[in-house]
């Protein structure tokens, strides 16, 4: 039976390819709001003991979900600046 990634869930696996101390100790995937992300985790020491520090990156090879937040590109921002309508 194949693993099916469901919304608001994911999985982490030990990073067996780690060659530098700065690389994550764990890697995996998660799905939030219908959008898949790569997740990286580092084990760190804090005042209250060990904890996971996480980073998320959108998987680029997927169609955008209808309810996913849209991010503007620098070209979009330039178009707004060229507008004849001044907001003040």
C-alpha positions in Angstrom: 0.0 0.0 0.0 1.5 3.4 -1.0 1.6 6.3 1.4 -0.9 9.0 0.6 0.0 12.5 1.7 -3.1 14.1 3.2 -3.9 17.7 3.9 -2.4 19.1 7.2 0.0 16.1 7.6 3.4 15.0 6.5 6.4 12.9 7.4 10.1 13.4 8.3 13.0 11.0 7.8 16.6 11.0 9.0 18.9 12.7 6.5 21.3 9.9 5.6 23.1 12.1 3.0 24.2 14.8 5.5 27.8 15.7 4.9 28.0 19.1 6.8 26.9 20.1 10.2 24.8 22.9 8.7 22.6 20.5 6.7 19.3 19.4 8.2 19.3 16.2 10.3 15.8 15.3 9.0 13.9 15.9 5.7 10.5 15.2 4.4 7.3 16.5 2.9 4.1 18.1 4.3 0.8 19.2 2.7 -1.0 22.3 4.0 -4.0 23.8 2.3 -3.6 21.5 -0.7 0.0 22.7 -1.3 3.0 20.4 -0.9 6.1 21.6 0.9 9.6 20.2 1.5 10.3 20.3 5.2 13.8 20.3 6.8 14.5 19.9 10.5 17.6 20.6 12.6 17.9 19.3 16.2 19.1 22.2 18.4 19.8 22.8 22.1 17.8 25.5 23.9 17.3 26.7 27.4 14.6 24.1 28.0 16.4 21.3 26.2 16.5 19.9 22.7 14.0 21.1 20.1 13.4 20.9 16.3 14.0 24.0 14.2 12.0 23.7 10.9 12.1 25.3 7.5 9.5 24.9 4.7 9.9 25.3 0.9 7.1 25.0 -1.6 7.6 22.2 -4.0 7.9 23.9 -7.4 6.7 21.1 -9.6 3.0 21.3 -8.6 0.0 23.3 -9.8 -1.0 26.1 -7.4 -4.0 25.4 -5.2 -7.0 27.6 -5.6 -6.9 28.7 -2.0 -3.1 29.0 -1.7 -1.8 32.5 -1.0 -0.5 34.2 -4.2 2.8 36.0 -4.1 3.6 38.9 -6.3 6.7 39.1 -8.5 8.9 42.1 -8.9 7.4 42.6 -12.3 3.9 42.9 -10.7 5.2 45.5 -8.3 6.7 47.6 -11.2 3.3 47.6 -12.9 1.7 49.1 -9.8 4.3 51.9 -9.7 3.7 52.8 -13.3 -0.1 53.3 -12.7 -1.4 56.8 -13.3 -3.6 56.6 -10.2 -1.7 57.8 -7.1 -3.2 56.4 -3.9 -2.6 59.6 -1.9 
